[in-house]
Amino acid sequence: MLNYSSWIEIDLKQFKKNIKTIRANIKKVRFCLCVKANAYGHGIIEIARAAQSEKVDYLAVASLLEGIKLREAKIKMPILVLGTFHENQIKDLIDNDLEITISSFFKARLLKEYCKKMGKKCKVHLKVDTGMRRIGVKVETAFSLYNYLKEDKNFSLKGIFSHFACADIKDHPMNAIQIKIFEKFLKKIKPSKSIICHMTNTAALCNFKHDFYDMVRLGALPFGCYSKDLPKRFSDIKSIFSVKSKVSYFKVVEKDQGISYGHSFITKKPIRIVTIPIGYGDGYSRALSNIGEVLIRGRKFPIIGTICMDQFMVNIDNREAFIGDEVVLIGRQENQEISINKIAKLCKTISYEILCSFNERLPRVYIN
């Protein structure tokens, strides 16, 4: 291992296996990989390169800056910017050949004015709000906006899409309502085969048996970090994300001694303690203080005391551990595992937030 005190390991070999498993399940439907938020913490450039090598059809990002980062890294595949945009971003969106989400006449007209003035044409996807209430044109207005985009020579209409609000709750009535609204709209407009219709996200792909339309738009599943139990057909999909460190310090602490800030842990007997050089400044949640665990030498040991910005302490009781020993915070060691979903549950959040919390202070190490 390189000279890192703490690091994140990304298993690109497993990532490519995950993509193949998904491909086998969606048949000839296009595959859009969401790489927003630094590819869910996995590293946007390396993940995009791996996706490109596996011939994924599309990438999706949240913002202009994420799209530019991919283009600067020589990523050639189609890239859809899912978020909205401001007028001063139009030039860079078009110059970087990014496909733009349209959710209103106002934004469509801004694009048209720029394209007309500069003699350009822009690639767009119409976003229809079927129930998420985030961005997306109301379905009552969608028909006229669709016609506006379709008929104006300044636009190249690449896609029409919507987004599920409750797909992770399998039997939520809103799922059927959203599908019905989207399908009714598509029947009304009768889009040509060249227009990509897409709505299926990870939760919908796992939970529903319905038409995937022309493309699935997946974030959590390819990374193996979906927060629910996977259906049997996706049993080969595994997490590709591990967080590791090394024991940096060892001490023996006597009975009735306080540990870390605020002395939130008091020893009840003499114990052995090791210090781990990672903390909330790296993205390892302070909420895991006194409840989290780590793996050392194939055993689980509890975190004691408040997690600091750069370090935390672990009680190894009467066991042995040496400076330099590998510590697994998320991932596997020998026959034991600490899953990202277990960490999320302890922090009372979802796995995606945990993944996105790890910042650039922790180097990513890619395993092929």
N, C-alpha and C positions, 0 to 999 in steps of 0.2 A: 504494500500500500504506500501511496505517496506520503510526503511529510505533512500530513494534516492532523491536527488534534481532534477535529470533529468534521464530519462530511456527510453528504447524501450520496447513496449509490442508486443508480438508475439502471435497471436490467433491460437493455435494448433488445436482447435476444428474446426475452419473454414478451416484450412489447410487440415484436413482430409476430410472435405466435398468437397473441391476443387479436391482432388485426386479421390474421388468417382465419381464426375461429369465427370472428364476426362476419367476414366475407362469405364463409360457408353458409351462414344463416340468413344473409340478406340477398343471396343469389346475385342477380344482375343489377340490383338497385345501387345507385351511386352511394359513396361513403364520404361524408364530410366529417373531418376530425376537428373538434374545437381545441384550439391551443391558446385561448385567452388566459390572462393571469399567469404568464410564464409557463404555459402548458400545465395548468393546475400545479404549479410548483416544480415540475419535472425538468424545465429548461426548454424554452420555446424553440431555439435554433436546432439543437440536437434532435429533439422530437420531430420537428418539421422535416429535417433531413431524412430521418428514419422512415417517416410517413411517405415522403416522396420516393424513397427507394422501394417501398412496398406498393407503389402506384395507387395510393389513396387519391380519390378524385378531387377533393376540395379541402381547404383549410378554412376555419372560421376564427376570427379574432374579435375583440370587443371594441378596438379603437384604431384610429389612423396610425398612431405611433407603433402599435404592435405590428401592423401591416408593413410599415416602412422597415422595421427591424428585420422582418423576414425577407423582404426584397433586397435589402443590403447584404443579406447572407446568401444571395443568389438562389433563393427559393423561387421556382418558376411556376408552380401550380396555381390554379385559381384560388384567390383569397377573398372571402366574403367578410366585410366589416359589419358585425351584427348590431353595433350601437349606432346612435345617431351622430350627426356631424354639425359643425358650425361653418358659416360661409367662408371664413378664412382658411378652411381646411380643404376646400374643393379642389384647388389646383394640385395639391399633393396626393389626394385620393386618385385623381385621374392620371397624373404623371407616373404613379406607381402601379398602375393597372389593377387597382383594387375595386372590387364589386361592392356597390354602395346600397345600404338599406334605405328604402323610402317609406316613410310612415305618414306623410302629410303632403298636401298640395303646396304648402309654403316651402318645404325643402325641395320638392320637385321643381318648383319655379326658379329657385335659386340656382339649381343645377342647370336648368335649361338656359337661363340667362348667361351663365358662364360659358357653357358649351357653344352657344350661338355666337357669342362675342369672340371666342378663341378658335372657332372652327373645329371643335372637338366633339367626340361622342363618348358617353359614359355608360358603363355596365351597371345595371341596377336590379335589385330584388324588391318586390313589393311585400311589405310586412303587414299582415292583417291581424288585428286584435280579436281573437275569438274568446277571450276570457282571462288572459294574464293581467291586463290593465297596466302594462308597463309602457312599452312603445308599440306602435302599430296603429294603422288607420282603422277607425270603426267600420264594421262590416257594412253599415248603411252607406258609407262614402266610398268604400273600396271599389265598387264597380266603375264609378266615374273616374277615379284615380287610375285604375287599371287601363281604361281606355285612353286616358291622357298619356300614360307612359308608352303604351303600345303604338299609338298613332304618331307620336312626335319623333322626327328623324334624329333628334339629339340623344335619344335614349336607345340603348340595347337592353331590352327586358330579358334578363337571364333566368329569373326565378320568382316564385310566389311562395311565401311561407308564413307560418304561425308558430306559436309555442304553447306547450301544455303547462298549465298552472298546478295541476294536482295529480300528475301521472304516477308519482311515487306511491300514491294511495290507490291501490288497484281498483277498488270498487267505488271510488268517489264519483258521484253522479255528474260532476263537471266534465269528466273525461268524455263521456258519450255526447254531452252537449257541444263541446268544442269540436269534436270530429264531425258532428252533424252540421254545424255552422260552416266549417271549412269546406266540406264536401258539397254543401248546397251552393256555396260561392263558386267553387270550381265548375259545377254543372252549369251555372248561370253564364260564366264567361267562356267556357269551353276552350281552355288554353291550348295552343299548338304544342306538338310533341317536343319542340325545341326549348320550351319553357320548363324549368325544373321546379316541380312542386314538392315542398318538404315541410314536415311537421314533427316527424318521429325523433324523439330524443332517447337517451339511455333508458329512462324509466318506462317510456312507452314501448320500446323494443323488448324490454324484459317482461312487461306486465300484460300487454295487449296482443290479441291476434286480430290485426286489422291491416288494411292496405298501407304499406310503407310509402306510398306515392313514388316519387322518382329518386328520392335521396333520404338517407338517415343522417341525422346531425348529432354526433355523439361526443360527449366529454368524458364522463366518469368511466364508462365501461372499458374503453381501450387501455386505460391506465390501471384497470383492475381495482378501482377504488369506489365502486358503487356501494352505497351505504346499506342496501338491503341484501337479503339472500338472493343469489343468482339462480335462475332456472337451470335445470339439468343440462340443457343444450349449450350453456355457457360455462360448464363446470371446469373446462380447461383454462379459463381466463384467471390469471393470478395477478396480484399486486406487483408492480415493478419498482416500488419506492421503499428504500430503507434509509434510516438515519442511524449513524454510527459515531462512536467517539472512542477515546482511550482513557483509562484510569490515569489521572495526573498526580494524585496525592493520596497518602494513606496515613491514618492515625488511629490510636486507641483513645476512646473517650470514656471517662468514668461515669458512674451512676449519678443521676440528678443534675446533669449538665444540659444546658440549652443549645440548640443547633440552629444556626442561620439567623436571619433578620427576625426580630420579634420573639425569638426563642419559641417558635410555634411547635417545636418538638422538644420534649424533655426525656432524656434517657432514663430508663427504669432499672438498668443494670449496666455494667461495663460492656461496651460493644466496639467492634471494629467498623470504621467508617472510611469510605473512599470518596474522593472528590472527582467530579466529571466536568470537563471544561466546555460546557455548552449551557445556554440559558435563554431567557425570554428575549434577549437581544438578538438571538439567532432565529427566533420564532418558536422555540420550545415553550409551550404555554405555562405561565405561572400558576394556572388553575390546577396543574398536576402536583403542586406542593402537597406533600404528605399523603397522596393517594396514588401517584404513579408508580410504575415499576420499570426496571431495566433488566437486560440479560447480561450476565457476566459468567463466562465459563459454563454456558449451557444451563444456568439457573436464574430464576427470577428473584430480584432483590428490591426492597421498597425504597422509594425516595423519601428522605426525612428532612424536615425543615422547609423553609420557604425557598423556592427556586429563585436564584439571583439572575442578574442580567447576563452574566457570562459563565456561571458555574452552579452546580448543585451537589448535594451530598446524598450518599446511598449507604444504607445499613447492610453490611455483609455479615453481621452477627459474629459467629465464630468461624466463618469460612475464610478461605484464602483468596486473595486477589493481589496482583502485583502492578506496579506502575508500568503502563504500556499495554496492559490487557485490553482487548477489544470489548467495547460496551455497545450493545444494541438497544436503541431507544424505540425504534419502529422496525419491524422485520423479524427475520429468523436467525436463530443461533442454535446449532445442533438440532435437538428435537423440540425446541420451544419456540414460541412466536408471540410477539406483541403486535397486534394488528392495528392498522390505522383506524378501523372502526371502533376498536376498544378504546383507543386514545380519545376519539371524538366523543364517545359515550361518557367517559370520565369528565370531559370538559363541557358536557351538555351542549354539544354543537354537532355539526355534520363533518364528515371526513374531508369534504372539499375545503372547508375553512381551515382545517388543520394543515392540509397540504399547501395552501396558498400563503400560509403564515410564515413558512420558512423562507428566509431572505437570502440575498446574495453573499452574506458573510460566510455561509456554509457552501463550500465548493461542491459542485456536482461531479461525480465520477461515473462515467458511462461504461457499462460492462457489455461487451458484444459477444 
